Amino acid sequence: MLNTGGSHRAGEIMTSASTLIGNSIKKLTVILKKTGNPTGTITVLVRKGTGDSPSIIFGDPIDAATLTTTDQTLH
């Protein structure tokens, strides 16, 4: 759960031993629903290494105000 203006990161920091090296991401699913009256933009992205700059942005940004209180699956 995020508050307005919050951020959440999840995943794996890629190293030479990572099982993701050399593989493609074929599908990404994010399940979201709102509580309260969220504002702002939701973006799903992959960051470049430890430099923290975005590498891949998935789909279009989502306006948090358009979420409902029911789980919504985004692909």
LINHUUR-V88239 format. One record per residue. N is the residue number from 1. RES is the residue in three letters. OMEGA is omega in whole degrees, 0 to 359 (* if undefined). NEAR is the number of other C-alpha atoms within 12 Angstrom. Layout:
# LINHUUR-V88239
n->N res->RES omega->OMEGA near->NEAR
n->N res->RES omega->OMEGA near->NEAR
This chain:
# LINHUUR-V88239
n->1 res->MET omega->179 near->15
n->2 res->LEU omega->171 near->20
n->3 res->ASN omega->178 near->17
n->4 res->THR omega->181 near->19
n->5 res->GLY omega->180 near->14
n->6 res->GLY omega->175 near->15
n->7 res->SER omega->180 near->14
n->8 res->HIS omega->178 near->14
n->9 res->ARG omega->178 near->15
n->10 res->ALA omega->175 near->11
n->11 res->GLY omega->188 near->13
n->12 res->GLU omega->171 near->16
n->13 res->ILE omega->184 near->19
n->14 res->MET omega->173 near->18
n->15 res->THR omega->179 near->13
n->16 res->SER omega->180 near->10
n->17 res->ALA omega->183 near->10
n->18 res->SER omega->176 near->12
n->19 res->THR omega->180 near->12
n->20 res->LEU omega->181 near->15
n->21 res->ILE omega->178 near->14
n->22 res->GLY omega->179 near->11
n->23 res->ASN omega->177 near->9
n->24 res->SER omega->172 near->10
n->25 res->ILE omega->183 near->15
n->26 res->LYS omega->182 near->9
n->27 res->LYS omega->178 near->10
n->28 res->LEU omega->179 near->16
n->29 res->THR omega->177 near->14
n->30 res->VAL omega->179 near->19
n->31 res->ILE omega->182 near->18
n->32 res->LEU omega->167 near->26
n->33 res->LYS omega->184 near->24
n->34 res->LYS omega->166 near->23
n->35 res->THR omega->183 near->19
n->36 res->GLY omega->181 near->15
n->37 res->ASN omega->183 near->18
n->38 res->PRO omega->175 near->24
n->39 res->THR omega->176 near->19
n->40 res->GLY omega->185 near->19
n->41 res->THR omega->177 near->20
n->42 res->ILE omega->179 near->31
n->43 res->THR omega->176 near->24
n->44 res->VAL omega->183 near->27
n->45 res->LEU omega->173 near->23
n->46 res->VAL omega->181 near->24
n->47 res->ARG omega->178 near->21
n->48 res->LYS omega->173 near->16
n->49 res->GLY omega->181 near->16
n->50 res->THR omega->180 near->13
n->51 res->GLY omega->174 near->11
n->52 res->ASP omega->179 near->13
n->53 res->SER omega->181 near->12
n->54 res->PRO omega->177 near->15
n->55 res->SER omega->180 near->14
n->56 res->ILE omega->174 near->16
n->57 res->ILE omega->182 near->18
n->58 res->PHE omega->176 near->22
n->59 res->GLY omega->179 near->17
n->60 res->ASP omega->174 near->14
n->61 res->PRO omega->183 near->15
n->62 res->ILE omega->175 near->23
n->63 res->ASP omega->184 near->19
n->64 res->ALA omega->181 near->26
n->65 res->ALA omega->181 near->19
n->66 res->THR omega->178 near->20
n->67 res->LEU omega->175 near->24
n->68 res->THR omega->180 near->18
n->69 res->THR omega->177 near->16
n->70 res->THR omega->177 near->12
n->71 res->ASP omega->175 near->13
n->72 res->GLN omega->180 near->17
n->73 res->THR omega->179 near->13
n->74 res->LEU omega->179 near->20
n->75 res->HIS omega->* near->16
